[in-house]
């Protein structure tokens, strides 16, 4: 995808996120998540995501109801939920469904399609390009995110963080698999990935 085609793709509207997390997760594959900082612009094509269903999902942060940490998940759809995972790295989620219902999609992996030199500077020297944004912590680091990026509107056309539509991934190229890095609801097939894409994080699901 060229920089011209990326700049012409439209920001995903609030209605895109006002759906169950599983539907949003599937349709996010192939979309572009873009961050704008004083250092420049980074764009990642999403190749792996995971859905979480709030209080009905034992693996969700909102399983036990609202807390100061998860309050954003109960807010309007199309906002960012950024949290520190294992006290080591940031993770970016997008909030789904309407106000009062917690649901979110974790962005797990992407391919750098804009700003790769900036991403290389942000990552550990020698990191292979295929791994620059592979895994939730690496994806957030590639975008330059931290706690200040929590609870941002992702649907504005001029926002510092947004998601844009792109060429849809056909169903024949989508794999569903169990989510990873969790201890509850481990068999739920809410991990969505682009088949055979080498940017997908490990363990890489197979067809």
N, CA, C and O of each residue as an XYZ file, in Angstrom:
828
protein
N       0.843     -1.190      0.000
C       0.000      0.000      0.000
C       0.884      1.247      0.000
O       1.830      1.324      0.784
N       0.601      2.204     -0.845
C       1.415      3.407     -0.940
C       0.974      4.433      0.083
O      -0.131      4.350      0.619
N       1.864      5.431      0.363
C       1.495      6.502      1.271
C       0.281      7.271      0.747
O      -0.544      7.733      1.535
N       0.166      7.411     -0.583
C      -0.970      8.118     -1.173
C      -2.272      7.398     -0.855
O      -3.240      8.034     -0.437
N      -2.314      6.080     -1.045
C      -3.548      5.340     -0.798
C      -3.897      5.340      0.671
O      -5.076      5.359      1.024
N      -2.875      5.318      1.556
C      -3.149      5.357      2.984
C      -3.747      6.692      3.386
O      -4.683      6.733      4.185
N      -3.226      7.780      2.848
C      -3.725      9.095      3.226
C      -5.152      9.309      2.760
O      -5.879     10.121      3.332
N      -5.566      8.573      1.707
C      -6.911      8.745      1.180
C      -7.926      7.837      1.856
O      -9.127      8.043      1.686
N      -7.487      6.836      2.619
C      -8.429      5.953      3.293
C      -9.104      6.689      4.433
O      -8.496      7.558      5.058
N     -10.325      6.360      4.706
C     -11.132      7.126      5.651
C     -10.993      6.623      7.079
O     -10.822      5.428      7.321
N     -11.071      7.551      8.014
C     -11.070      7.186      9.426
C     -12.333      6.391      9.736
O     -13.424      6.759      9.301
N     -12.185      5.305     10.486
C     -13.345      4.486     10.833
C     -14.287      5.284     11.734
O     -13.826      5.889     12.702
N     -15.592      5.307     11.446
C     -16.552      6.110     12.200
C     -16.974      5.434     13.496
O     -16.712      4.245     13.681
N     -17.629      6.175     14.407
C     -18.093      5.582     15.666
C     -18.963      4.349     15.461
O     -18.883      3.402     16.243
N     -19.798      4.348     14.414
C     -20.696      3.217     14.176
C     -19.927      1.925     13.927
O     -20.446      0.843     14.203
N     -18.712      2.012     13.416
C     -17.911      0.803     13.184
C     -17.673      0.060     14.490
O     -17.679     -1.171     14.515
N     -17.461      0.805     15.584
C     -17.128      0.212     16.876
C     -18.359     -0.132     17.711
O     -18.247     -0.840     18.712
N     -19.530      0.359     17.311
C     -20.743      0.142     18.093
C     -21.344     -1.224     17.763
O     -22.512     -1.334     17.390
N     -20.516     -2.260     17.910
C     -20.880     -3.637     17.611
C     -20.135     -4.546     18.582
O     -19.210     -4.089     19.254
N     -20.510     -5.816     18.675
C     -19.760     -6.742     19.529
C     -18.288     -6.785     19.146
O     -17.933     -6.610     17.980
N     -17.438     -7.019     20.135
C     -16.009     -7.030     19.901
C     -15.567     -8.037     18.859
O     -14.612     -7.785     18.123
N     -16.251     -9.184     18.781
C     -15.865    -10.194     17.794
C     -16.060     -9.682     16.370
O     -15.235     -9.949     15.496
N     -17.141     -8.952     16.133
C     -17.387     -8.404     14.800
C     -16.379     -7.316     14.469
O     -15.862     -7.251     13.354
N     -16.103     -6.461     15.449
C     -15.129     -5.390     15.237
C     -13.742     -5.975     14.992
O     -13.025     -5.533     14.095
N     -13.369     -6.972     15.793
C     -12.047     -7.581     15.654
C     -11.842     -8.139     14.250
O     -10.819     -7.887     13.614
N     -12.814     -8.891     13.780
C     -12.693     -9.479     12.434
C     -12.477     -8.392     11.385
O     -11.636     -8.539     10.499
N     -13.231     -7.309     11.484
C     -13.172     -6.272     10.454
C     -11.981     -5.337     10.611
O     -11.676     -4.575      9.694
N     -11.301     -5.379     11.755
C     -10.107     -4.549     11.922
C      -8.906     -5.105     11.162
O      -7.975     -4.362     10.853
N      -8.917     -6.390     10.860
C      -7.802     -6.962     10.108
C      -7.659     -6.252      8.759
O      -8.621     -6.128      8.000
N      -6.451     -5.796      8.484
C      -6.192     -5.061      7.253
C      -6.316     -3.559      7.389
O      -5.850     -2.821      6.521
N      -6.941     -3.088      8.468
C      -7.070     -1.652      8.692
C      -5.737     -1.057      9.164
O      -4.826     -1.784      9.559
N      -5.643      0.260      9.117
C      -4.418      0.962      9.483
C      -4.620      1.705     10.796
O      -5.537      2.518     10.916
N      -3.758      1.427     11.795
C      -3.739      2.225     13.012
C      -2.586      3.207     12.862
O      -1.469      2.830     12.507
N      -2.876      4.464     13.136
C      -1.926      5.545     12.866
C      -1.751      6.427     14.098
O      -2.729      6.834     14.726
N      -0.494      6.719     14.435
C      -0.206      7.652     15.526
C       0.574      8.839     14.979
O       1.384      8.706     14.062
N       0.307     10.009     15.567
C       1.005     11.236     15.185
C       1.642     11.840     16.431
O       0.949     12.161     17.396
N       2.941     11.991     16.408
C       3.673     12.619     17.507
C       4.562     13.707     16.934
O       4.596     13.919     15.722
N       5.283     14.396     17.810
C       6.210     15.413     17.346
C       7.332     14.837     16.500
O       7.976     15.562     15.742
N       7.570     13.528     16.626
C       8.635     12.870     15.860
C       8.195     12.495     14.451
O       9.032     12.310     13.567
N       6.892     12.383     14.237
C       6.413     11.997     12.922
C       5.199     11.092     12.995
O       4.579     10.949     14.049
N       4.863     10.483     11.867
C       3.668      9.646     11.727
C       4.095      8.198     11.545
O       5.030      7.899     10.802
N       3.389      7.300     12.239
C       3.593      5.862     12.076
C       2.258      5.226     11.713
O       1.234      5.518     12.331
N       2.272      4.359     10.712
C       1.081      3.621     10.321
C       1.354      2.134     10.315
O       2.362      1.687      9.767
N       0.461      1.360     10.924
C       0.600     -0.088     10.985
C      -0.639     -0.741     10.387
O      -1.766     -0.378     10.722
N      -0.424     -1.700      9.505
C      -1.527     -2.507      8.978
C      -1.766     -3.655      9.940
O      -0.869     -4.462     10.183
N      -2.973     -3.732     10.489
C      -3.280     -4.723     11.509
C      -3.383     -6.125     10.911
O      -4.086     -6.349      9.925
N      -2.659     -7.069     11.537
C      -2.684     -8.452     11.064
C      -3.103     -9.426     12.159
O      -3.264    -10.618     11.898
N      -3.281     -8.927     13.392
C      -3.674     -9.811     14.493
C      -4.338     -8.997     15.590
O      -3.820     -7.958     15.999
N      -5.499     -9.471     16.074
C      -6.248     -8.794     17.131
C      -6.923     -9.851     18.006
O      -6.990    -11.023     17.635
N      -7.419     -9.428     19.164
C      -8.181    -10.310     20.057
C      -9.390     -9.563     20.603
O      -9.290     -8.386     20.949
N     -10.525    -10.237     20.680
C     -11.746     -9.640     21.212
C     -11.942    -10.043     22.670
O     -11.613    -11.159     23.073
N     -12.494     -9.093     23.465
C     -12.820     -9.332     24.868
C     -14.211     -8.771     25.142
O     -14.543     -7.664     24.719
N     -15.027     -9.560     25.865
C     -16.456     -9.266     25.974
C     -16.897     -8.795     27.359
O     -18.020     -9.079     27.774
N     -16.044     -8.090     28.067
C     -16.458     -7.447     29.301
C     -16.891     -8.410     30.388
O     -16.216     -9.407     30.643
N     -18.010     -8.120     31.029
C     -18.450     -8.871     32.208
C     -18.876    -10.300     31.891
O     -18.996    -11.114     32.806
N     -19.107    -10.624     30.635
C     -19.458    -11.999     30.266
C     -18.237    -12.814     29.853
O     -18.373    -13.955     29.411
N     -17.055    -12.240     29.992
C     -15.825    -12.866     29.525
C     -14.817    -12.906     30.676
O     -14.307    -11.867     31.095
N     -14.533    -14.101     31.182
C     -13.652    -14.235     32.339
C     -12.229    -13.755     32.078
O     -11.484    -13.510     33.026
N     -11.836    -13.616     30.811
C     -10.494    -13.141     30.486
C     -10.422    -11.625     30.340
O      -9.338    -11.074     30.149
N     -11.556    -10.949     30.427
C     -11.595     -9.496     30.248
C     -11.255     -8.764     31.542
O     -11.572     -9.240     32.633
N     -10.619     -7.623     31.418
C     -10.351     -6.787     32.592
C     -11.647     -6.338     33.268
O     -11.655     -6.041     34.463
N     -12.731     -6.288     32.512
C     -14.012     -5.815     33.043
C     -14.895     -6.953     33.549
O     -16.086     -6.752     33.790
N     -14.332     -8.125     33.708
C     -15.131     -9.280     34.117
C     -15.849     -9.045     35.440
O     -16.992     -9.474     35.603
N     -15.209     -8.379     36.375
C     -15.814     -8.146     37.697
C     -16.503     -6.794     37.802
O     -16.841     -6.360     38.903
N     -16.716     -6.126     36.685
C     -17.424     -4.856     36.695
C     -16.500     -3.665     36.589
O     -15.285     -3.819     36.465
N     -17.084     -2.458     36.640
C     -16.287     -1.245     36.457
C     -15.286     -1.027     37.591
O     -15.577     -1.295     38.757
N     -14.116     -0.540     37.228
C     -13.087     -0.100     38.159
C     -12.486      1.174     37.570
O     -12.733      1.483     36.404
N     -11.704      1.916     38.346
C     -11.060      3.099     37.758
C     -10.263      2.755     36.503
O     -10.213      3.547     35.561
N      -9.645      1.583     36.487
C      -8.837      1.178     35.330
C      -9.694      0.902     34.112
O      -9.334      1.280     32.997
N     -10.845      0.236     34.320
C     -11.644     -0.219     33.183
C     -12.791      0.718     32.833
O     -13.579      0.407     31.940
N     -12.907      1.838     33.501
C     -14.036      2.731     33.264
C     -14.160      3.120     31.793
O     -15.268      3.257     31.275
N     -13.027      3.297     31.125
C     -13.059      3.686     29.716
C     -13.761      2.631     28.869
O     -14.341      2.967     27.837
N     -13.722      1.361     29.281
C     -14.368      0.299     28.510
C     -15.893      0.427     28.532
O     -16.578     -0.144     27.683
N     -16.412      1.161     29.485
C     -17.855      1.363     29.599
C     -18.300      2.659     28.915
O     -19.482      3.001     28.933
N     -17.367      3.361     28.327
C     -17.676      4.633     27.694
C     -18.093      4.482     26.240
O     -18.448      3.388     25.801
N     -18.048      5.576     25.494
C     -18.470      5.535     24.089
C     -17.574      4.620     23.264
O     -16.383      4.496     23.553
N     -18.127      3.983     22.249
C     -17.301      3.152     21.375
C     -16.350      4.014     20.553
O     -16.616      5.186     20.286
N     -15.230      3.398     20.159
C     -14.275      4.122     19.336
C     -13.265      4.933     20.122
O     -12.701      5.900     19.608
N     -13.031      4.537     21.384
C     -12.013      5.203     22.180
C     -10.887      4.216     22.495
O     -11.061      3.002     22.389
N      -9.752      4.747     22.876
C      -8.600      3.896     23.183
C      -8.617      3.474     24.644
O      -9.000      4.243     25.526
N      -8.196      2.242     24.882
C      -7.977      1.729     26.229
C      -6.532      1.250     26.262
O      -6.206      0.202     25.706
N      -5.668      2.019     26.914
C      -4.243      1.716     26.985
C      -3.891      1.379     28.430
O      -4.198      2.149     29.341
N      -3.254      0.242     28.641
C      -2.883     -0.168     29.993
C      -1.480     -0.755     29.989
O      -0.959     -1.158     28.949
N      -0.879     -0.793     31.174
C       0.457     -1.360     31.330
C       0.319     -2.845     31.618
O      -0.306     -3.231     32.605
N       0.896     -3.675     30.769
C       0.784     -5.124     30.882
C       1.994     -5.692     31.611
O       3.139     -5.453     31.227
N       1.720     -6.448     32.668
C       2.778     -7.082     33.463
C       3.812     -6.082     33.969
O       4.950     -6.451     34.258
N       3.412     -4.820     34.075
C       4.318     -3.792     34.570
C       5.488     -3.508     33.655
O       6.455     -2.871     34.072
N       5.421     -3.975     32.397
C       6.574     -3.862     31.505
C       6.291     -3.118     30.206
O       7.121     -2.329     29.755
N       5.122     -3.361     29.592
C       4.882     -2.741     28.296
C       3.422     -2.318     28.180
O       2.542     -2.875     28.835
N       3.188     -1.324     27.335
C       1.845     -0.807     27.115
C       1.127     -1.652     26.085
O       1.752     -2.266     25.220
N      -0.197     -1.679     26.184
C      -1.027     -2.411     25.234
C      -2.188     -1.514     24.811
O      -2.759     -0.795     25.631
N      -2.527     -1.563     23.533
C      -3.576     -0.714     22.976
C      -4.807     -1.537     22.631
O      -4.721     -2.535     21.917
N      -5.953     -1.108     23.146
C      -7.250     -1.702     22.839
C      -8.169     -0.622     22.277
O      -7.964      0.568     22.518
N      -9.180     -1.048     21.530
C     -10.226     -0.131     21.085
C     -11.535     -0.566     21.729
O     -11.848     -1.756     21.768
N     -12.295      0.396     22.231
C     -13.538      0.139     22.954
C     -14.679     -0.089     21.966
O     -14.806      0.625     20.971
N     -15.509     -1.097     22.253
C     -16.628     -1.452     21.387
C     -17.956     -1.334     22.146
O     -17.974     -1.100     23.355
N     -19.044     -1.496     21.430
C     -20.413     -1.425     21.955
C     -20.725     -0.057     22.568
O     -19.864      0.822     22.619
N     -21.969      0.108     23.031
C     -22.421      1.408     23.505
C     -22.033      1.696     24.938
O     -21.444      0.863     25.628
N     -22.380      2.906     25.369
C     -22.070      3.358     26.722
C     -22.742      2.439     27.737
O     -23.924      2.121     27.609
N     -21.976      2.012     28.752
C     -22.499      1.171     29.806
C     -22.237     -0.304     29.632
O     -22.480     -1.090     30.547
N     -21.738     -0.699     28.458
C     -21.424     -2.097     28.188
C     -19.948     -2.214     27.841
O     -19.489     -1.607     26.874
N     -19.200     -2.993     28.622
C     -17.754     -3.105     28.415
C     -17.434     -4.139     27.347
O     -17.897     -5.278     27.409
N     -16.647     -3.736     26.378
C     -16.152     -4.640     25.349
C     -14.968     -3.950     24.689
O     -14.943     -2.725     24.574
N     -13.995     -4.730     24.259
C     -12.814     -4.117     23.653
C     -12.101     -5.118     22.762
O     -12.321     -6.325     22.858
N     -11.247     -4.600     21.898
C     -10.401     -5.417     21.032
C      -8.956     -5.015     21.263
O      -8.599     -3.843     21.145
N      -8.130     -5.995     21.590
C      -6.701     -5.784     21.772
C      -6.013     -5.854     20.414
O      -6.219     -6.804     19.659
N      -5.201     -4.853     20.104
C      -4.423     -4.858     18.864
C      -3.107     -5.568     19.136
O      -2.275     -5.064     19.890
N      -2.913     -6.730     18.530
C      -1.778     -7.589     18.869
C      -0.578     -7.437     17.948
O       0.559     -7.509     18.415
N      -0.794     -7.231     16.664
C       0.351     -7.193     15.760
C       0.005     -6.434     14.487
O      -1.143     -6.410     14.044
N       1.036     -5.814     13.909
C       0.842     -5.081     12.673
C       2.108     -5.047     11.832
O       3.205     -5.346     12.304
N       1.923     -4.679     10.591
C       3.025     -4.473      9.652
C       3.239     -2.977      9.497
O       2.283     -2.244      9.245
N       4.461     -2.512      9.642
C       4.752     -1.086      9.500
C       4.636     -0.705      8.025
O       5.373     -1.218      7.182
N       3.709      0.196      7.725
C       3.508      0.639      6.347
C       3.804      2.119      6.177
O       3.776      2.634      5.059
N       4.086      2.803      7.272
C       4.463      4.218      7.213
C       5.325      4.538      8.432
O       5.008      4.133      9.551
N       6.413      5.266      8.209
C       7.271      5.686      9.309
C       8.206      4.615      9.829
O       8.503      4.587     11.023
N       8.675      3.736      8.966
C       9.474      2.614      9.455
C      10.796      3.067     10.077
O      11.271      2.431     11.017
N      11.393      4.132      9.585
C      12.650      4.594     10.184
C      12.418      5.076     11.614
O      13.251      4.837     12.489
N      11.299      5.749     11.858
C      10.960      6.187     13.206
C      10.718      4.985     14.112
O      11.156      4.976     15.263
N      10.027      3.978     13.601
C       9.774      2.772     14.395
C      11.087      2.080     14.740
O      11.263      1.621     15.869
N      11.991      1.999     13.806
C      13.292      1.384     14.081
C      14.028      2.104     15.200
O      14.714      1.468     16.000
N      13.894      3.418     15.265
C      14.524      4.191     16.335
C      13.891      3.886     17.690
O      14.572      3.900     18.715
N      12.604      3.613     17.692
C      11.890      3.367     18.941
C      12.120      1.956     19.484
O      11.951      1.718     20.680
N      12.496      1.045     18.635
C      12.665     -0.338     19.042
C      14.135     -0.645     19.312
O      15.022      0.145     18.989
N      14.367     -1.795     19.902
C      15.724     -2.220     20.228
C      16.550     -2.354     18.953
O      16.064     -2.913     17.970
N      17.798     -1.851     18.944
C      18.632     -1.970     17.741
C      18.776     -3.418     17.300
O      18.990     -4.316     18.114
N      18.653     -3.622     15.997
C      18.777     -4.963     15.448
C      17.489     -5.747     15.378
O      17.479     -6.876     14.888
N      16.372     -5.157     15.872
C      15.091     -5.858     15.785
C      14.707     -6.069     14.315
O      14.666     -5.100     13.557
N      14.425     -7.300     13.896
C      14.016     -7.528     12.499
C      12.747     -6.755     12.169
O      11.879     -6.595     13.027
N      12.632     -6.286     10.965
C      11.450     -5.513     10.562
C      10.164     -6.289     10.778
O       9.139     -5.695     11.114
N      10.193     -7.603     10.594
C       8.994     -8.415     10.788
C       8.509     -8.384     12.231
O       7.334     -8.653     12.483
N       9.374     -8.065     13.178
C       9.037     -8.106     14.601
C       8.850     -6.716     15.199
O       8.600     -6.603     16.399
N       8.961     -5.663     14.406
C       8.899     -4.298     14.932
C       7.590     -4.018     15.658
O       7.584     -3.321     16.673
N       6.487     -4.549     15.154
C       5.174     -4.315     15.771
C       4.440     -5.625     15.989
O       3.213     -5.673     15.905
N       5.181     -6.687     16.268
C       4.605     -8.011     16.459
C       4.492     -8.309     17.944
O       5.504     -8.457     18.629
N       3.264     -8.396     18.443
C       2.998     -8.523     19.873
C       2.461     -7.209     20.406
O       2.869     -6.148     19.932
N       1.545     -7.246     21.390
C       0.901     -6.014     21.873
C       1.877     -4.950     22.359
O       1.720     -3.772     22.037
N       2.896     -5.358     23.143
C       3.855     -4.385     23.646
C       4.673     -3.767     22.532
O       4.939     -2.565     22.553
N       5.074     -4.563     21.565
C       5.851     -4.059     20.440
C       5.012     -3.128     19.572
O       5.510     -2.118     19.073
N       3.739     -3.468     19.392
C       2.855     -2.616     18.597
C       2.707     -1.247     19.247
O       2.797     -0.222     18.572
N       2.480     -1.230     20.556
C       2.330      0.048     21.258
C       3.628      0.846     21.227
O       3.604      2.066     21.066
N       4.764      0.160     21.379
C       6.056      0.844     21.330
C       6.307      1.427     19.947
O       6.835      2.532     19.828
N       5.937      0.698     18.906
C       6.112      1.187     17.543
C       5.321      2.466     17.308
O       5.766      3.357     16.585
N       4.139      2.552     17.928
C       3.293      3.736     17.780
C       3.713      4.872     18.712
O       3.249      6.001     18.558
N       4.589      4.580     19.680
C       5.042      5.607     20.622
C       4.053      5.882     21.731
O       3.961      7.017     22.198
N       3.301      4.866     22.173
C       2.233      5.065     23.144
C       2.710      4.897     24.577
O       3.693      4.211     24.855
N       1.975      5.553     25.486
C       2.136      5.356     26.925
C       0.799      5.691     27.571
O      -0.218      5.748     26.880
N       0.781      5.915     28.886
C      -0.476      6.137     29.605
C      -1.244      7.347     29.096
O      -2.470      7.387     29.203
N      -0.551      8.326     28.548
C      -1.203      9.550     28.078
C      -2.125      9.298     26.884
O      -2.937     10.157     26.539
N      -2.007      8.131     26.254
C      -2.817      7.822     25.082
C      -4.099      7.080     25.450
O      -4.847      6.669     24.563
N      -4.360      6.905     26.731
C      -5.585      6.241     27.167
C      -6.791      7.154     27.002
O      -6.686      8.364     27.204
N      -7.939      6.583     26.635
C      -9.219      7.291     26.549
C      -9.193      8.421     25.518
O      -9.695      9.515     25.776
N      -8.609      8.152     24.355
C      -8.629      9.104     23.250
C      -9.692      8.700     22.237
O      -9.980      7.517     22.061
N     -10.268      9.693     21.574
C     -11.233      9.436     20.507
C     -10.478      9.007     19.256
O      -9.675      9.771     18.721
N     -10.731      7.793     18.791
C     -10.046      7.265     17.617
C     -10.750      7.604     16.315
O     -10.258      7.257     15.241
N     -11.885      8.273     16.389
C     -12.722      8.473     15.207
C     -12.565      9.845     14.578
O     -13.192     10.127     13.557
N     -11.733     10.711     15.170
C     -11.519     12.029     14.588
C     -10.530     11.971     13.428
O      -9.561     11.213     13.465
N     -10.780     12.770     12.408
C      -9.911     12.731     11.228
C      -8.554     13.364     11.479
O      -7.601     13.066     10.759
N      -8.439     14.221     12.470
C      -7.176     14.902     12.746
C      -6.608     14.510     14.106
O      -5.747     15.217     14.630
N      -7.061     13.410     14.688
C      -6.598     13.002     16.004
C      -5.168     12.482     15.986
O      -4.638     12.121     14.935
N      -4.549     12.448     17.164
C      -3.181     11.935     17.261
C      -3.136     10.415     17.147
O      -2.080      9.843     16.878
N      -4.281      9.760     17.350
C      -4.376      8.307     17.223
C      -5.700      7.989     16.543
O      -6.757      8.425     16.999
N      -5.643      7.237     15.462
C      -6.874      6.903     14.738
C      -6.688      5.600     13.976
O      -5.573      5.113     13.793
N      -7.820      5.049     13.536
C      -7.804      3.853     12.695
C      -8.500      4.170     11.385
O      -9.541      4.827     11.354
N      -7.895      3.682     10.294
C      -8.418      3.968      8.968
C      -8.702      2.676      8.222
O      -7.995      1.679      8.367
N      -9.743      2.723      7.432
C     -10.097      1.571      6.629
C      -9.086      1.339      5.522
O      -8.390      2.266      5.107
N      -9.002      0.123      5.050
C      -8.099     -0.241      3.962
C      -8.709     -1.422      3.218
O      -9.891     -1.722      3.389
N      -7.926     -2.078      2.411
C      -8.433     -3.224      1.655
C      -8.849     -4.341      2.606
O      -8.020     -4.804      3.389
N     -10.098     -4.788      2.568
C     -10.554     -5.842      3.481
C      -9.798     -7.149      3.267
O      -9.390     -7.474      2.152
N      -9.623     -7.886      4.351
C      -9.015     -9.216      4.278
C     -10.126    -10.230      4.015
O     -11.085    -10.279      4.786
N     -10.038    -11.031      2.972
C     -11.104    -12.012      2.681
C     -11.192    -13.085      3.763
O     -10.204    -13.400      4.426
N     -12.386    -13.637      3.928
C     -12.599    -14.662      4.952
C     -11.653    -15.844      4.788
O     -11.254    -16.461      5.776
N     -11.295    -16.160      3.561
C     -10.421    -17.304      3.323
C      -9.014    -17.086      3.877
O      -8.251    -18.043      4.014
N      -8.665    -15.847      4.194
C      -7.341    -15.529      4.717
C      -7.365    -15.169      6.194
O      -6.379    -14.648      6.715
N      -8.468    -15.437      6.874
C      -8.592    -15.125      8.297
C      -8.579    -16.415      9.110
O      -9.307    -17.362      8.812
N      -7.733    -16.434     10.148
C      -7.649    -17.569     11.068
C      -8.208    -17.141     12.418
O      -7.921    -16.040     12.886
N      -8.996    -17.995     13.040
C      -9.412    -17.786     14.419
C      -8.715    -18.820     15.292
O      -8.524    -19.967     14.888
N      -8.337    -18.398     16.494
C      -7.587    -19.279     17.389
C      -7.832    -18.831     18.823
O      -8.379    -17.750     19.041
N      -7.437    -19.645     19.816
C      -7.551    -19.219     21.213
C      -6.666    -18.008     21.480
O      -5.601    -17.848     20.885
N      -7.135    -17.164     22.388
C      -6.347    -16.008     22.799
C      -5.134    -16.462     23.605
O      -5.134    -17.556     24.168
N      -4.111    -15.630     23.658
C      -2.873    -16.013     24.328
C      -2.592    -15.060     25.492
O      -3.116    -13.947     25.544
N      -1.753    -15.521     26.421
C      -1.358    -14.691     27.554
C      -2.437    -14.523     28.599
O      -2.398    -13.563     29.368
N      -3.413    -15.441     28.650
C      -4.498    -15.360     29.618
C      -4.582    -16.677     30.382
O      -4.022    -17.690     29.962
N      -5.292    -16.647     31.512
C      -5.442    -17.860     32.324
C      -6.887    -18.311     32.439
O      -7.146    -19.385     32.982
N      -7.834    -17.526     31.946
C      -9.249    -17.887     31.961
C      -9.792    -17.849     30.534
O      -9.257    -17.155     29.669
N     -10.857    -18.602     30.309
C     -11.501    -18.647     28.987
C     -10.470    -18.886     27.890
O     -10.497    -18.245     26.840
N      -9.563    -19.821     28.153
C      -8.429    -20.013     27.260
C      -8.802    -20.711     25.955
O      -8.014    -20.701     25.009
N      -9.970    -21.307     25.888
C     -10.358    -22.031     24.675
C     -11.242    -21.214     23.737
O     -11.609    -21.690     22.662
N     -11.584    -19.995     24.133
C     -12.440    -19.162     23.303
C     -11.680    -18.703     22.060
O     -10.576    -18.169     22.170
N     -12.261    -18.909     20.887
C     -11.568    -18.625     19.622
C     -11.801    -17.181     19.186
O     -12.424    -16.924     18.156
N     -11.290    -16.238     19.990
C     -11.479    -14.826     19.690
C     -10.186    -14.122     19.324
O     -10.086    -12.898     19.410
N      -9.212    -14.892     18.920
C      -7.985    -14.340     18.343
C      -8.128    -14.424     16.829
O      -8.370    -15.499     16.280
N      -7.977    -13.290     16.160
C      -8.140    -13.223     14.716
C      -6.817    -12.792     14.098
O      -6.204    -11.824     14.549
N      -6.374    -13.510     13.064
C      -5.091    -13.216     12.442
C      -5.166    -13.431     10.945
O      -5.991    -14.202     10.454
N      -4.297    -12.743     10.226
C      -4.183    -12.928      8.784
C      -3.322    -14.165      8.536
O      -2.176    -14.234      8.979
N      -3.879    -15.124      7.834
C      -3.196    -16.398      7.606
C      -1.863    -16.196      6.904
O      -1.762    -15.428      5.947
N      -0.845    -16.891      7.388
C       0.477    -16.937      6.757
C       1.214    -15.605      6.775
O       2.248    -15.469      6.120
N       0.708    -14.624      7.506
C       1.411    -13.337      7.580
C       2.520    -13.430      8.626
O       2.259    -13.781      9.777
N       3.735    -13.124      8.240
C       4.889    -13.299      9.116
C       4.997    -12.236     10.197
O       5.865    -12.329     11.065
N       4.127    -11.220     10.163
C       4.123    -10.197     11.206
C       3.279    -10.614     12.412
O       3.337     -9.964     13.456
N       2.506    -11.679     12.284
C       1.676    -12.170     13.388
C       2.579    -12.634     14.523
O       3.633    -13.223     14.283
N       2.169    -12.368     15.751
C       2.991    -12.712     16.909
C       2.915    -14.208     17.215
O       2.012    -14.900     16.746
N       3.852    -14.687     17.987
C       3.866    -16.092     18.356
C       3.030    -16.372     19.608
O       2.788    -15.463     20.402
N       2.592    -17.600     19.789
C       2.697    -18.674     18.798
C       1.786    -18.418     17.602
O       0.588    -18.191     17.769
N       2.349    -18.455     16.401
C       1.595    -18.111     15.218
C       0.558    -19.184     14.907
O       0.910    -20.353     14.755
N      -0.712    -18.805     14.810
C      -1.743    -19.805     14.516
C      -1.614    -20.320     13.095
O      -1.174    -19.607     12.194
N      -2.003    -21.566     12.914
C      -1.925    -22.195     11.591
C      -3.320    -22.320     10.983
O      -4.332    -22.284     11.682
N      -3.339    -22.464      9.684
C      -4.616    -22.663      8.986
C      -5.270    -23.953      9.470
O      -6.354    -24.306      9.008
